[in-house]
Amino acid sequence: MLDKKYPAEPYRIKSVEYVKMINKAEREKVIKEAGYNTFLINSEDVYIDLLTDSGTNAMSDRQWAGLMLGDEAYAGSRNWHRLEKTVKELFGFKHVIPTHQGRGAENILSTLAIKKGQYTPGNMYFTTTRYHQEANGGIFHDIVIDEAHDTTIHHPFKGNICLKKLEDLIKKVGAEQIAYVCLAVTVNLAGGQPVSIENMKAVRKLCDKHKIKIFYDATRCVENAYFIKEREKGYANKSIKEIVFEMFSYADGCTMSGKKDCLTNIGGFLCMNDEEMFLRAKELVVVFEGMPSYGGMTGRDMEAMAIGLEESVQEEYIEHRIKQVRYLGEQLLAAGVPIMEPIGGHAVFLDARRFCPHLTQEQLPAQALAARLYVESGVRSMERGIVSAGRDINTGKNHAPKLELVRLTIPRRVYTYAHMDVVARAVIDIHKNSKSIRGLKFVYEPKMLRFFNARFEEI
């Protein structure tokens, strides 16, 4: 029986999609043909898909109904005005630029805000964010607290920025050499770890002193707000909506992938308060995305996103969301499986270094573990370690992150607790025989964002 601390799904299922489980011999063939890269596996060959929570959400009946209200005008769509109003009310920014998804917003922000040679300090990198920053001449500098790089340390806000690291960088290069501070809420590659309001305030105060702008990666901000409500003193009785609004009051703007906390399958936006930057962004969005009143989205997409934003801050929804992830993580911990602790917001992250101690990082243990999980169970996950980290843009050497993780990412409103039980049993069984996992090596390595299309073979 499910423990009462895990709330039942706050929804009823109206429609189902049938899936199949191919046998192990077929899965072994599939993974070899995919070059041991889970991104290259066809969806129909996957039983439980935990590759990502990006665009894999189940939309509500209200969102599906909203699709029929799509105003597909090229300019001035009423759905755009609905979305703009919703975003401004929830986040509090003066200006909103729609984009086809989060990386579209990252591209426009990086193009506008970065001069060649400037630094973009952030609380741990994210793959597409760093790519756009570096492609526009920026230099990423990690300023997350040290605890974020250790899977065994319990810290309520592992995503926090280390103020000393930021101050040291300002002293070293000068405030004028910092394009902006990028603050992710939550921090994906640290295991979905949150940032505290206290830390946001402190970063705001320090940046104001040096006249440095702050832009949030808002992709999973509602999950971050839940952790603040749960863990930070003085916020237990505040609503999720109130906490989200306060979080963004300490920022100059944000990028947002609507494919996560907006509960849609596509879309995003860029927010800011600066009038001059807004006017320039309106010019760039036409070049890269589309008109400033659709930015690469259809009218129906924008309607669904506006409704999804409203639903995302409902207390019952976000409690179930966080606790379903926690349910999976606590089963693994009870069985002695090494994971990132504390359990984050959107995924459970397996610690591949401790899971496969017989493999060196250069033998790509996280990539190998993700491949083995698929073969043994039909569960698709993804690597978040040395492969995702890529190579240094100047030296060509592999970035060697301290964290070597496999991400079990839970789509929103898609799976039940029973699915989490299946995943847990599969991971636990593999952990018992982890020494049999063989390392991998590259046989094809793309130059940009290699983890999407790289191919490997067993050593």
Buried (B, 14 or more C-beta within 10 A) or exposed (E): EEEEEBBEBBBEEEEEEEEEBBEEEEBBEBBEEBBBBBBBBEEEBBBBBBBBBBBBBBBBEEBBEBBEBBBEBEEEBBBBBBBBEBBBEBBBBEBBBBBBBBBBBBBBBBBBBBEEEBBBBBBBBBBBBBBBBBBBBBBBBBBBBEBBBBBEBEBBBBBBBBBEBBBEBBEEBEEEBBBBBBBBBBBBBBBBBBBBBBBBEBBBEBBEEBEBBBBBBBBBBBBBBBBBBEBBEEBEEBBBBBBBBBBBBBBBBBBBBBBBBBBBBBBBBBBBBBEEBBEBBBEBBEEBBBBBBBBBBBBBBBBBBBBBBBBBBBEEBBBBBBBBBBBBBBBBBEBEBBBBBBBBBBBBBBBBBBBBEEBEBEBBBBBBBBBBBBBBBBBBBBBBBBBBBBBEEEEEEBBEBEBBBBBBBBBBBBBEBEBBBBBBEBBBEBBEEBEEBBBBBBEEBEEEBBBBBBBBEEE
